[in-house]
Amino acid sequence: MTKGKILLIVFGLFFLMVVGAGTAFFFFFLQANPEGPSDQPGEIAHLGEFVVNVQHQRSLRIVRTEISLEMINDNPEEEFEKNRARIRDAIICVLRGAGEEAIEDPAASNIKEEIIEEVNYILGEVMVRNVFFTEFVVQ
């Protein structure tokens, strides 16, 4: 064998070792949680009461609700408290913009999804798992 062929084989083996080590590193250390999101309940952040005017056909209706958010992180207080006013404002905008069908939906699933999306956008990462309406009255 010539010196060039030996050098080519050594570089080929080195390349395979680097690729194998990188793959192993990814699967053992960087791979996301393979079991999926935790089913454990997250911390609950209470936002308190919201009273919002909602345009309903030709009349004005009032929605009074209390909202709590289930958080994914165990300790979201600092980031959450820093953005509390922005979060409340976004929720008020979602409620005011909700259509008649969304407000009258017993599960309020569209409103919940939109609140989760807006709050996670404000926080800059996915921190909210679920929205709970502990009270929901439409007059």
A tleap script that builds the chain and sets N, CA, C and O, in Angstrom:
source leaprc.protein.ff14SB
mol = sequence {
  NMET THR LYS GLY LYS ILE LEU LEU ILE VAL
  PHE GLY LEU PHE PHE LEU MET VAL VAL GLY
  ALA GLY THR ALA PHE PHE PHE PHE PHE LEU
  GLN ALA ASN PRO GLU GLY PRO SER ASP GLN
  PRO GLY GLU ILE ALA HIE LEU GLY GLU PHE
  VAL VAL ASN VAL GLN HIE GLN ARG SER LEU
  ARG ILE VAL ARG THR GLU ILE SER LEU GLU
  MET ILE ASN ASP ASN PRO GLU GLU GLU PHE
  GLU LYS ASN ARG ALA ARG ILE ARG ASP ALA
  ILE ILE CYS VAL LEU ARG GLY ALA GLY GLU
  GLU ALA ILE GLU ASP PRO ALA ALA SER ASN
  ILE LYS GLU GLU ILE ILE GLU GLU VAL ASN
  TYR ILE LEU GLY GLU VAL MET VAL ARG ASN
  VAL PHE PHE THR GLU PHE VAL VAL CGLN
}
set mol.1.N position { 0.830 -1.178 0.000 }
set mol.1.CA position { 0.000 0.000 0.000 }
set mol.1.C position { 0.877 1.244 0.000 }
set mol.1.O position { 1.951 1.289 0.600 }
set mol.2.N position { 0.379 2.224 -0.684 }
set mol.2.CA position { 1.150 3.457 -0.749 }
set mol.2.C position { 0.764 4.360 0.418 }
set mol.2.O position { -0.256 4.165 1.079 }
set mol.3.N position { 1.592 5.323 0.636 }
set mol.3.CA position { 1.374 6.256 1.727 }
set mol.3.C position { 0.058 7.023 1.547 }
set mol.3.O position { -0.611 7.306 2.541 }
set mol.4.N position { -0.329 7.365 0.333 }
set mol.4.CA position { -1.562 8.090 0.036 }
set mol.4.C position { -2.796 7.281 0.386 }
set mol.4.O position { -3.773 7.817 0.909 }
set mol.5.N position { -2.749 5.954 0.088 }
set mol.5.CA position { -3.899 5.102 0.386 }
set mol.5.C position { -4.067 4.934 1.891 }
set mol.5.O position { -5.190 4.934 2.394 }
set mol.6.N position { -2.970 4.793 2.606 }
set mol.6.CA position { -3.029 4.643 4.063 }
set mol.6.C position { -3.597 5.920 4.690 }
set mol.6.O position { -4.430 5.859 5.595 }
set mol.7.N position { -3.142 7.066 4.203 }
set mol.7.CA position { -3.624 8.349 4.698 }
set mol.7.C position { -5.122 8.506 4.415 }
set mol.7.O position { -5.847 9.020 5.267 }
set mol.8.N position { -5.599 8.081 3.255 }
set mol.8.CA position { -7.013 8.139 2.893 }
set mol.8.C position { -7.848 7.243 3.816 }
set mol.8.O position { -8.935 7.634 4.244 }
set mol.9.N position { -7.346 6.050 4.121 }
set mol.9.CA position { -8.050 5.136 5.019 }
set mol.9.C position { -8.129 5.722 6.431 }
set mol.9.O position { -9.176 5.647 7.074 }
set mol.10.N position { -7.031 6.303 6.914 }
set mol.10.CA position { -7.000 6.902 8.246 }
set mol.10.C position { -8.004 8.058 8.331 }
set mol.10.O position { -8.756 8.153 9.301 }
set mol.11.N position { -8.018 8.932 7.325 }
set mol.11.CA position { -8.975 10.044 7.315 }
set mol.11.C position { -10.417 9.540 7.230 }
set mol.11.O position { -11.308 10.105 7.866 }
set mol.12.N position { -10.650 8.497 6.461 }
set mol.12.CA position { -11.992 7.904 6.352 }
set mol.12.C position { -12.457 7.357 7.683 }
set mol.12.O position { -13.600 7.577 8.084 }
set mol.13.N position { -11.562 6.631 8.384 }
set mol.13.CA position { -11.912 6.090 9.701 }
set mol.13.C position { -12.151 7.213 10.719 }
set mol.13.O position { -13.063 7.140 11.542 }
set mol.14.N position { -11.309 8.250 10.642 }
set mol.14.CA position { -11.473 9.394 11.536 }
set mol.14.C position { -12.825 10.073 11.296 }
set mol.14.O position { -13.519 10.432 12.248 }
set mol.15.N position { -13.197 10.248 10.028 }
set mol.15.CA position { -14.469 10.860 9.679 }
set mol.15.C position { -15.638 10.040 10.223 }
set mol.15.O position { -16.584 10.603 10.774 }
set mol.16.N position { -15.580 8.720 10.073 }
set mol.16.CA position { -16.645 7.853 10.577 }
set mol.16.C position { -16.751 7.935 12.107 }
set mol.16.O position { -17.851 7.917 12.659 }
set mol.17.N position { -15.609 8.023 12.780 }
set mol.17.CA position { -15.627 8.132 14.240 }
set mol.17.C position { -16.257 9.453 14.686 }
set mol.17.O position { -17.012 9.480 15.657 }
set mol.18.N position { -15.951 10.541 13.986 }
set mol.18.CA position { -16.512 11.846 14.332 }
set mol.18.C position { -18.025 11.847 14.116 }
set mol.18.O position { -18.775 12.346 14.955 }
set mol.19.N position { -18.468 11.291 12.994 }
set mol.19.CA position { -19.903 11.219 12.715 }
set mol.19.C position { -20.599 10.343 13.759 }
set mol.19.O position { -21.669 10.707 14.247 }
set mol.20.N position { -20.022 9.216 14.104 }
set mol.20.CA position { -20.607 8.326 15.108 }
set mol.20.C position { -20.669 8.986 16.472 }
set mol.20.O position { -21.675 8.874 17.172 }
set mol.21.N position { -19.596 9.676 16.856 }
set mol.21.CA position { -19.582 10.362 18.149 }
set mol.21.C position { -20.606 11.492 18.176 }
set mol.21.O position { -21.273 11.692 19.191 }
set mol.22.N position { -20.740 12.227 17.089 }
set mol.22.CA position { -21.726 13.307 17.010 }
set mol.22.C position { -23.141 12.777 17.112 }
set mol.22.O position { -23.981 13.362 17.795 }
set mol.23.N position { -23.404 11.686 16.444 }
set mol.23.CA position { -24.731 11.069 16.500 }
set mol.23.C position { -25.044 10.583 17.911 }
set mol.23.O position { -26.145 10.802 18.416 }
set mol.24.N position { -24.083 9.926 18.542 }
set mol.24.CA position { -24.285 9.442 19.906 }
set mol.24.C position { -24.514 10.613 20.858 }
set mol.24.O position { -25.381 10.543 21.730 }
set mol.25.N position { -23.745 11.681 20.698 }
set mol.25.CA position { -23.905 12.867 21.550 }
set mol.25.C position { -25.312 13.434 21.397 }
set mol.25.O position { -25.965 13.764 22.387 }
set mol.26.N position { -25.775 13.546 20.156 }
set mol.26.CA position { -27.115 14.078 19.913 }
set mol.26.C position { -28.177 13.229 20.602 }
set mol.26.O position { -29.027 13.769 21.310 }
set mol.27.N position { -28.146 11.924 20.414 }
set mol.27.CA position { -29.188 11.062 20.958 }
set mol.27.C position { -29.156 10.968 22.472 }
set mol.27.O position { -30.202 10.798 23.098 }
set mol.28.N position { -27.983 11.076 23.073 }
set mol.28.CA position { -27.902 10.928 24.524 }
set mol.28.C position { -28.017 12.239 25.286 }
set mol.28.O position { -28.467 12.250 26.432 }
set mol.29.N position { -27.612 13.352 24.661 }
set mol.29.CA position { -27.568 14.598 25.416 }
set mol.29.C position { -28.468 15.704 24.882 }
set mol.29.O position { -28.990 16.486 25.677 }
set mol.30.N position { -28.670 15.805 23.595 }
set mol.30.CA position { -29.413 16.930 23.039 }
set mol.30.C position { -30.833 16.601 22.629 }
set mol.30.O position { -31.629 17.512 22.407 }
set mol.31.N position { -31.167 15.358 22.524 }
set mol.31.CA position { -32.489 14.985 22.055 }
set mol.31.C position { -33.537 15.462 23.046 }
set mol.31.O position { -33.357 15.366 24.260 }
set mol.32.N position { -34.642 15.980 22.506 }
set mol.32.CA position { -35.746 16.440 23.347 }
set mol.32.C position { -36.299 15.264 24.138 }
set mol.32.O position { -36.005 14.105 23.842 }
set mol.33.N position { -37.081 15.569 25.117 }
set mol.33.CA position { -37.670 14.549 25.968 }
set mol.33.C position { -38.394 13.513 25.108 }
set mol.33.O position { -39.422 13.835 24.513 }
set mol.34.N position { -37.885 12.271 25.024 }
set mol.34.CA position { -38.491 11.284 24.146 }
set mol.34.C position { -39.870 10.816 24.601 }
set mol.34.O position { -40.617 10.233 23.815 }
set mol.35.N position { -40.208 11.064 25.848 }
set mol.35.CA position { -41.503 10.638 26.366 }
set mol.35.C position { -42.589 11.655 26.079 }
set mol.35.O position { -43.753 11.429 26.410 }
set mol.36.N position { -42.224 12.777 25.466 }
set mol.36.CA position { -43.204 13.814 25.154 }
set mol.36.C position { -43.404 14.716 26.349 }
set mol.36.O position { -42.714 14.583 27.360 }
set mol.37.N position { -44.355 15.639 26.235 }
set mol.37.CA position { -44.592 16.562 27.332 }
set mol.37.C position { -45.055 15.828 28.586 }
set mol.37.O position { -45.741 14.809 28.516 }
set mol.38.N position { -44.671 16.363 29.704 }
set mol.38.CA position { -45.025 15.750 30.978 }
set mol.38.C position { -46.530 15.843 31.197 }
set mol.38.O position { -47.168 16.841 30.862 }
set mol.39.N position { -47.076 14.777 31.768 }
set mol.39.CA position { -48.493 14.777 32.093 }
set mol.39.C position { -48.737 15.316 33.501 }
set mol.39.O position { -49.880 15.418 33.946 }
set mol.40.N position { -47.664 15.657 34.192 }
set mol.40.CA position { -47.796 16.197 35.537 }
set mol.40.C position { -48.416 17.584 35.465 }
set mol.40.O position { -48.058 18.369 34.587 }
set mol.41.N position { -49.336 17.903 36.368 }
set mol.41.CA position { -49.927 19.237 36.348 }
set mol.41.C position { -48.870 20.294 36.632 }
set mol.41.O position { -47.982 20.099 37.462 }
set mol.42.N position { -48.980 21.408 35.935 }
set mol.42.CA position { -48.037 22.503 36.129 }
set mol.42.C position { -48.545 23.478 37.171 }
set mol.42.O position { -49.662 23.359 37.674 }
set mol.43.N position { -47.705 24.435 37.478 }
set mol.43.CA position { -48.071 25.475 38.434 }
set mol.43.C position { -49.191 26.323 37.842 }
set mol.43.O position { -49.218 26.560 36.635 }
set mol.44.N position { -50.106 26.777 38.678 }
set mol.44.CA position { -51.242 27.580 38.229 }
set mol.44.C position { -50.981 29.051 38.550 }
set mol.44.O position { -50.671 29.413 39.685 }
set mol.45.N position { -51.114 29.883 37.525 }
set mol.45.CA position { -50.976 31.332 37.690 }
set mol.45.C position { -52.376 31.939 37.596 }
set mol.45.O position { -53.023 31.855 36.553 }
set mol.46.N position { -52.836 32.543 38.675 }
set mol.46.CA position { -54.167 33.141 38.715 }
set mol.46.C position { -54.083 34.579 38.200 }
set mol.46.O position { -53.271 35.373 38.675 }
set mol.47.N position { -54.920 34.896 37.238 }
set mol.47.CA position { -54.920 36.240 36.669 }
set mol.47.C position { -56.034 37.114 37.202 }
set mol.47.O position { -56.053 38.323 36.968 }
set mol.48.N position { -56.949 36.512 37.910 }
set mol.48.CA position { -58.024 37.291 38.495 }
set mol.48.C position { -59.201 37.483 37.556 }
set mol.48.O position { -59.384 36.728 36.601 }
set mol.49.N position { -59.990 38.500 37.841 }
set mol.49.CA position { -61.243 38.735 37.135 }
set mol.49.C position { -61.045 39.645 35.928 }
set mol.49.O position { -60.231 40.569 35.944 }
set mol.50.N position { -61.812 39.357 34.886 }
set mol.50.CA position { -61.851 40.175 33.681 }
set mol.50.C position { -63.314 40.517 33.412 }
set mol.50.O position { -64.175 39.637 33.422 }
set mol.51.N position { -63.590 41.791 33.174 }
set mol.51.CA position { -64.923 42.228 32.754 }
set mol.51.C position { -64.723 42.969 31.449 }
set mol.51.O position { -64.041 43.993 31.396 }
set mol.52.N position { -65.336 42.429 30.376 }
set mol.52.CA position { -65.065 42.932 29.038 }
set mol.52.C position { -66.371 43.146 28.282 }
set mol.52.O position { -67.272 42.309 28.341 }
set mol.53.N position { -66.471 44.272 27.570 }
set mol.53.CA position { -67.588 44.519 26.663 }
set mol.53.C position { -67.305 43.800 25.358 }
set mol.53.O position { -66.199 43.876 24.822 }
set mol.54.N position { -68.317 43.098 24.849 }
set mol.54.CA position { -68.166 42.352 23.602 }
set mol.54.C position { -69.305 42.738 22.672 }
set mol.54.O position { -70.472 42.712 23.063 }
set mol.55.N position { -68.962 43.097 21.438 }
set mol.55.CA position { -69.992 43.419 20.453 }
set mol.55.C position { -70.669 42.129 20.024 }
set mol.55.O position { -70.012 41.197 19.560 }
set mol.56.N position { -71.993 42.079 20.181 }
set mol.56.CA position { -72.761 40.878 19.861 }
set mol.56.C position { -73.919 41.301 18.973 }
set mol.56.O position { -74.867 41.936 19.436 }
set mol.57.N position { -73.840 40.951 17.707 }
set mol.57.CA position { -74.819 41.370 16.707 }
set mol.57.C position { -75.026 42.865 16.813 }
set mol.57.O position { -74.104 43.631 16.537 }
set mol.58.N position { -76.205 43.298 17.203 }
set mol.58.CA position { -76.468 44.744 17.289 }
set mol.58.C position { -76.452 45.255 18.734 }
set mol.58.O position { -76.669 46.442 18.978 }
set mol.59.N position { -76.202 44.386 19.657 }
set mol.59.CA position { -76.217 44.796 21.060 }
set mol.59.C position { -74.832 44.607 21.675 }
set mol.59.O position { -73.961 43.942 21.114 }
set mol.60.N position { -74.665 45.199 22.818 }
set mol.60.CA position { -73.405 45.084 23.545 }
set mol.60.C position { -73.602 44.084 24.669 }
set mol.60.O position { -74.554 44.189 25.442 }
set mol.61.N position { -72.709 43.121 24.757 }
set mol.61.CA position { -72.794 42.126 25.829 }
set mol.61.C position { -71.577 42.277 26.724 }
set mol.61.O position { -70.545 42.808 26.313 }
set mol.62.N position { -71.713 41.808 27.936 }
set mol.62.CA position { -70.616 41.875 28.904 }
set mol.62.C position { -70.201 40.457 29.268 }
set mol.62.O position { -71.039 39.611 29.579 }
set mol.63.N position { -68.912 40.214 29.223 }
set mol.63.CA position { -68.346 38.930 29.637 }
set mol.63.C position { -67.591 39.175 30.934 }
set mol.63.O position { -66.714 40.035 31.007 }
set mol.64.N position { -67.944 38.409 31.948 }
set mol.64.CA position { -67.211 38.467 33.217 }
set mol.64.C position { -66.643 37.079 33.453 }
set mol.64.O position { -67.370 36.087 33.486 }
set mol.65.N position { -65.319 37.032 33.619 }
set mol.65.CA position { -64.661 35.738 33.766 }
set mol.65.C position { -63.473 35.840 34.704 }
set mol.65.O position { -62.888 36.908 34.884 }
set mol.66.N position { -63.136 34.726 35.288 }
set mol.66.CA position { -61.886 34.600 36.044 }
set mol.66.C position { -61.041 33.579 35.310 }
set mol.66.O position { -61.529 32.520 34.914 }
set mol.67.N position { -59.777 33.903 35.133 }
set mol.67.CA position { -58.896 33.064 34.328 }
set mol.67.C position { -57.654 32.681 35.122 }
set mol.67.O position { -57.064 33.495 35.833 }
set mol.68.N position { -57.279 31.408 34.975 }
set mol.68.CA position { -56.017 30.902 35.526 }
set mol.68.C position { -55.294 30.187 34.397 }
set mol.68.O position { -55.918 29.580 33.527 }
set mol.69.N position { -53.968 30.267 34.424 }
set mol.69.CA position { -53.143 29.625 33.407 }
set mol.69.C position { -52.319 28.512 34.034 }
set mol.69.O position { -51.709 28.695 35.088 }
set mol.70.N position { -52.306 27.360 33.381 }
set mol.70.CA position { -51.437 26.269 33.825 }
set mol.70.C position { -50.112 26.419 33.098 }
set mol.70.O position { -50.060 26.419 31.868 }
set mol.71.N position { -49.045 26.546 33.870 }
set mol.71.CA position { -47.721 26.787 33.312 }
set mol.71.C position { -46.962 25.470 33.137 }
set mol.71.O position { -47.167 24.518 33.890 }
set mol.72.N position { -46.091 25.432 32.143 }
set mol.72.CA position { -45.257 24.253 31.908 }
set mol.72.C position { -44.071 24.271 32.869 }
set mol.72.O position { -43.739 23.247 33.466 }
set mol.73.N position { -43.436 25.427 33.018 }
set mol.73.CA position { -42.281 25.553 33.904 }
set mol.73.C position { -42.742 25.548 35.353 }
set mol.73.O position { -43.857 25.965 35.663 }
set mol.74.N position { -41.877 25.073 36.232 }
set mol.74.CA position { -42.227 25.029 37.646 }
set mol.74.C position { -42.154 26.389 38.321 }
set mol.74.O position { -42.910 26.658 39.253 }
set mol.75.N position { -41.248 27.253 37.860 }
set mol.75.CA position { -41.056 28.551 38.497 }
set mol.75.C position { -41.104 29.684 37.475 }
set mol.75.O position { -40.069 30.270 37.158 }
set mol.76.N position { -42.283 29.997 36.960 }
set mol.76.CA position { -42.372 31.041 35.939 }
set mol.76.C position { -42.616 32.436 36.512 }
set mol.76.O position { -42.820 33.386 35.756 }
set mol.77.N position { -42.597 32.570 37.856 }
set mol.77.CA position { -43.042 33.798 38.479 }
set mol.77.C position { -42.356 35.046 37.947 }
set mol.77.O position { -43.029 36.024 37.622 }
set mol.78.N position { -41.036 35.034 37.853 }
set mol.78.CA position { -40.312 36.248 37.476 }
set mol.78.C position { -40.729 36.739 36.098 }
set mol.78.O position { -41.099 37.903 35.942 }
set mol.79.N position { -40.674 35.876 35.109 }
set mol.79.CA position { -41.031 36.255 33.745 }
set mol.79.C position { -42.518 36.605 33.647 }
set mol.79.O position { -42.910 37.531 32.937 }
set mol.80.N position { -43.318 35.856 34.364 }
set mol.80.CA position { -44.760 36.076 34.324 }
set mol.80.C position { -45.123 37.411 34.975 }
set mol.80.O position { -45.887 38.188 34.403 }
set mol.81.N position { -44.593 37.679 36.139 }
set mol.81.CA position { -44.903 38.928 36.842 }
set mol.81.C position { -44.412 40.146 36.076 }
set mol.81.O position { -45.068 41.188 36.073 }
set mol.82.N position { -43.269 40.018 35.432 }
set mol.82.CA position { -42.713 41.116 34.653 }
set mol.82.C position { -43.644 41.492 33.497 }
set mol.82.O position { -43.667 42.647 33.073 }
set mol.83.N position { -44.402 40.535 32.991 }
set mol.83.CA position { -45.263 40.754 31.828 }
set mol.83.C position { -46.756 40.688 32.166 }
set mol.83.O position { -47.582 40.573 31.261 }
set mol.84.N position { -47.108 40.758 33.427 }
set mol.84.CA position { -48.506 40.596 33.846 }
set mol.84.C position { -49.435 41.585 33.132 }
set mol.84.O position { -50.498 41.180 32.661 }
set mol.85.N position { -49.070 42.860 33.039 }
set mol.85.CA position { -49.943 43.853 32.399 }
set mol.85.C position { -50.121 43.540 30.912 }
set mol.85.O position { -51.227 43.650 30.382 }
set mol.86.N position { -49.048 43.155 30.248 }
set mol.86.CA position { -49.139 42.805 28.820 }
set mol.86.C position { -50.006 41.565 28.619 }
set mol.86.O position { -50.772 41.484 27.658 }
set mol.87.N position { -49.883 40.612 29.520 }
set mol.87.CA position { -50.677 39.375 29.424 }
set mol.87.C position { -52.160 39.684 29.625 }
set mol.87.O position { -53.003 39.208 28.865 }
set mol.88.N position { -52.476 40.474 30.641 }
set mol.88.CA position { -53.878 40.835 30.875 }
set mol.88.C position { -54.443 41.603 29.685 }
set mol.88.O position { -55.575 41.355 29.271 }
set mol.89.N position { -53.669 42.531 29.133 }
set mol.89.CA position { -54.116 43.297 27.968 }
set mol.89.C position { -54.387 42.376 26.779 }
set mol.89.O position { -55.395 42.534 26.090 }
set mol.90.N position { -53.507 41.429 26.539 }
set mol.90.CA position { -53.696 40.503 25.418 }
set mol.90.C position { -54.953 39.660 25.615 }
set mol.90.O position { -55.682 39.403 24.656 }
set mol.91.N position { -55.210 39.234 26.832 }
set mol.91.CA position { -56.409 38.433 27.104 }
set mol.91.C position { -57.672 39.270 26.905 }
set mol.91.O position { -58.662 38.782 26.361 }
set mol.92.N position { -57.638 40.517 27.340 }
set mol.92.CA position { -58.786 41.406 27.126 }
set mol.92.C position { -59.042 41.575 25.628 }
set mol.92.O position { -60.190 41.546 25.187 }
set mol.93.N position { -57.978 41.752 24.849 }
set mol.93.CA position { -58.131 41.883 23.392 }
set mol.93.C position { -58.707 40.610 22.775 }
set mol.93.O position { -59.545 40.680 21.875 }
set mol.94.N position { -58.267 39.459 23.249 }
set mol.94.CA position { -58.806 38.189 22.738 }
set mol.94.C position { -60.288 38.091 23.058 }
set mol.94.O position { -61.088 37.731 22.194 }
set mol.95.N position { -60.662 38.410 24.299 }
set mol.95.CA position { -62.078 38.320 24.698 }
set mol.95.C position { -62.943 39.308 23.918 }
set mol.95.O position { -64.037 38.961 23.473 }
set mol.96.N position { -62.453 40.544 23.750 }
set mol.96.CA position { -63.234 41.557 23.014 }
set mol.96.C position { -63.386 41.190 21.550 }
set mol.96.O position { -64.399 41.517 20.932 }
set mol.97.N position { -62.398 40.518 20.990 }
set mol.97.CA position { -62.448 40.151 19.583 }
set mol.97.C position { -63.130 38.826 19.307 }
set mol.97.O position { -63.312 38.442 18.151 }
set mol.98.N position { -63.504 38.135 20.357 }
set mol.98.CA position { -64.148 36.828 20.186 }
set mol.98.C position { -65.528 37.005 19.573 }
set mol.98.O position { -66.283 37.898 19.958 }
set mol.99.N position { -65.839 36.170 18.644 }
set mol.99.CA position { -67.146 36.224 18.000 }
set mol.99.C position { -68.214 35.574 18.850 }
set mol.99.O position { -67.943 34.968 19.886 }
set mol.100.N position { -69.437 35.721 18.374 }
set mol.100.CA position { -70.599 35.184 19.082 }
set mol.100.C position { -70.464 33.678 19.298 }
set mol.100.O position { -70.743 33.177 20.388 }
set mol.101.N position { -70.038 32.959 18.263 }
set mol.101.CA position { -69.903 31.495 18.370 }
set mol.101.C position { -68.864 31.108 19.411 }
set mol.101.O position { -69.072 30.174 20.185 }
set mol.102.N position { -67.738 31.828 19.431 }
set mol.102.CA position { -66.666 31.504 20.377 }
set mol.102.C position { -67.112 31.727 21.813 }
set mol.102.O position { -66.779 30.945 22.703 }
set mol.103.N position { -67.866 32.795 22.035 }
set mol.103.CA position { -68.318 33.092 23.400 }
set mol.103.C position { -69.374 32.105 23.858 }
set mol.103.O position { -69.423 31.748 25.035 }
set mol.104.N position { -70.212 31.665 22.949 }
set mol.104.CA position { -71.284 30.746 23.320 }
set mol.104.C position { -70.862 29.285 23.302 }
set mol.104.O position { -71.642 28.415 23.689 }
set mol.105.N position { -69.638 29.001 22.857 }
set mol.105.CA position { -69.106 27.633 22.872 }
set mol.105.C position { -68.896 27.210 24.322 }
set mol.105.O position { -68.135 27.863 25.036 }
set mol.106.N position { -69.548 26.135 24.785 }
set mol.106.CA position { -69.406 25.718 26.185 }
set mol.106.C position { -67.959 25.409 26.593 }
set mol.106.O position { -67.583 25.649 27.740 }
set mol.107.N position { -67.157 24.889 25.686 }
set mol.107.CA position { -65.765 24.570 26.015 }
set mol.107.C position { -64.848 25.777 25.839 }
set mol.107.O position { -63.739 25.790 26.372 }
set mol.108.N position { -65.297 26.786 25.101 }
set mol.108.CA position { -64.491 27.981 24.815 }
set mol.108.C position { -63.122 27.616 24.267 }
set mol.108.O position { -62.134 28.291 24.556 }
set mol.109.N position { -63.059 26.551 23.476 }
set mol.109.CA position { -61.769 26.037 23.004 }
set mol.109.C position { -61.019 27.029 22.120 }
set mol.109.O position { -59.799 27.146 22.237 }
set mol.110.N position { -61.720 27.751 21.234 }
set mol.110.CA position { -61.028 28.720 20.377 }
set mol.110.C position { -60.437 29.860 21.190 }
set mol.110.O position { -59.323 30.309 20.921 }
set mol.111.N position { -61.177 30.324 22.174 }
set mol.111.CA position { -60.681 31.400 23.025 }
set mol.111.C position { -59.468 30.923 23.814 }
set mol.111.O position { -58.478 31.647 23.927 }
set mol.112.N position { -59.536 29.719 24.356 }
set mol.112.CA position { -58.410 29.168 25.123 }
set mol.112.C position { -57.164 29.046 24.256 }
set mol.112.O position { -56.073 29.427 24.682 }
set mol.113.N position { -57.314 28.521 23.050 }
set mol.113.CA position { -56.166 28.365 22.149 }
set mol.113.C position { -55.534 29.711 21.823 }
set mol.113.O position { -54.311 29.845 21.804 }
set mol.114.N position { -56.384 30.710 21.566 }
set mol.114.CA position { -55.855 32.027 21.239 }
set mol.114.C position { -55.148 32.660 22.433 }
set mol.114.O position { -54.119 33.314 22.262 }
set mol.115.N position { -55.682 32.475 23.635 }
set mol.115.CA position { -55.028 33.004 24.833 }
set mol.115.C position { -53.665 32.340 25.025 }
set mol.115.O position { -52.680 33.021 25.313 }
set mol.116.N position { -53.600 31.026 24.867 }
set mol.116.CA position { -52.327 30.313 25.012 }
set mol.116.C position { -51.309 30.847 24.014 }
set mol.116.O position { -50.158 31.104 24.365 }
set mol.117.N position { -51.740 31.010 22.770 }
set mol.117.CA position { -50.839 31.507 21.725 }
set mol.117.C position { -50.331 32.916 22.036 }
set mol.117.O position { -49.139 33.195 21.904 }
set mol.118.N position { -51.238 33.798 22.449 }
set mol.118.CA position { -50.853 35.184 22.742 }
set mol.118.C position { -49.912 35.278 23.949 }
set mol.118.O position { -48.916 36.000 23.909 }
set mol.119.N position { -50.231 34.552 25.011 }
set mol.119.CA position { -49.401 34.627 26.223 }
set mol.119.C position { -48.016 34.032 25.957 }
set mol.119.O position { -47.011 34.593 26.394 }
set mol.120.N position { -47.954 32.916 25.256 }
set mol.120.CA position { -46.649 32.329 24.934 }
set mol.120.C position { -45.836 33.268 24.049 }
set mol.120.O position { -44.614 33.339 24.185 }
set mol.121.N position { -46.494 33.983 23.153 }
set mol.121.CA position { -45.793 34.961 22.310 }
set mol.121.C position { -45.206 36.080 23.171 }
set mol.121.O position { -44.061 36.488 22.978 }
set mol.122.N position { -45.997 36.568 24.115 }
set mol.122.CA position { -45.520 37.643 25.000 }
set mol.122.C position { -44.336 37.168 25.841 }
set mol.122.O position { -43.367 37.905 26.029 }
set mol.123.N position { -44.416 35.940 26.343 }
set mol.123.CA position { -43.348 35.417 27.199 }
set mol.123.C position { -42.114 35.015 26.400 }
set mol.123.O position { -41.045 34.814 26.977 }
set mol.124.N position { -42.245 34.896 25.093 }
set mol.124.CA position { -41.098 34.587 24.246 }
set mol.124.C position { -40.747 33.119 24.184 }
set mol.124.O position { -39.760 32.746 23.551 }
set mol.125.N position { -41.533 32.283 24.826 }
set mol.125.CA position { -41.321 30.834 24.786 }
set mol.125.C position { -42.611 30.154 25.219 }
set mol.125.O position { -43.519 30.791 25.753 }
set mol.126.N position { -42.673 28.871 24.985 }
set mol.126.CA position { -43.871 28.118 25.366 }
set mol.126.C position { -43.821 27.876 26.868 }
set mol.126.O position { -43.041 27.058 27.357 }
set mol.127.N position { -44.671 28.608 27.591 }
set mol.127.CA position { -44.728 28.464 29.040 }
set mol.127.C position { -46.121 28.093 29.531 }
set mol.127.O position { -46.273 27.588 30.644 }
set mol.128.N position { -47.141 28.341 28.708 }
set mol.128.CA position { -48.520 28.081 29.111 }
set mol.128.C position { -49.007 26.800 28.464 }
set mol.128.O position { -48.919 26.638 27.247 }
set mol.129.N position { -49.515 25.902 29.266 }
set mol.129.CA position { -50.024 24.618 28.785 }
set mol.129.C position { -51.534 24.642 28.604 }
set mol.129.O position { -52.057 24.052 27.659 }
set mol.130.N position { -52.240 25.324 29.508 }
set mol.130.CA position { -53.693 25.275 29.465 }
set mol.130.C position { -54.278 26.543 30.081 }
set mol.130.O position { -53.618 27.238 30.854 }
set mol.131.N position { -55.518 26.826 29.726 }
set mol.131.CA position { -56.256 27.968 30.268 }
set mol.131.C position { -57.479 27.418 30.984 }
set mol.131.O position { -58.179 26.552 30.460 }
set mol.132.N position { -57.729 27.927 32.185 }
set mol.132.CA position { -58.899 27.525 32.947 }
set mol.132.C position { -59.777 28.749 33.203 }
set mol.132.O position { -59.323 29.758 33.743 }
set mol.133.N position { -61.037 28.636 32.804 }
set mol.133.CA position { -62.020 29.645 33.152 }
set mol.133.C position { -62.680 29.159 34.436 }
set mol.133.O position { -63.482 28.226 34.411 }
set mol.134.N position { -62.346 29.784 35.547 }
set mol.134.CA position { -62.948 29.342 36.806 }
set mol.134.C position { -64.318 29.969 36.993 }
set mol.134.O position { -65.077 29.578 37.881 }
set mol.135.N position { -64.630 30.951 36.143 }
set mol.135.CA position { -65.955 31.546 36.113 }
set mol.135.C position { -66.112 32.178 34.733 }
set mol.135.O position { -65.170 32.779 34.216 }
set mol.136.N position { -67.291 32.047 34.135 }
set mol.136.CA position { -67.510 32.604 32.801 }
set mol.136.C position { -68.986 32.950 32.670 }
set mol.136.O position { -69.833 32.065 32.540 }
set mol.137.N position { -69.286 34.245 32.707 }
set mol.137.CA position { -70.666 34.712 32.649 }
set mol.137.C position { -70.787 35.700 31.495 }
set mol.137.O position { -69.978 36.616 31.351 }
set mol.138.N position { -71.826 35.489 30.670 }
set mol.138.CA position { -72.112 36.392 29.558 }
set mol.138.C position { -73.494 36.994 29.814 }
set mol.138.O position { -74.466 36.272 30.038 }
set mol.139.N position { -73.566 38.323 29.778 }
set mol.139.CA position { -74.856 39.003 29.987 }
set mol.139.C position { -75.188 39.852 28.782 }
set mol.139.O position { -76.230 40.506 28.756 }
savepdb mol mol.pdb
quit
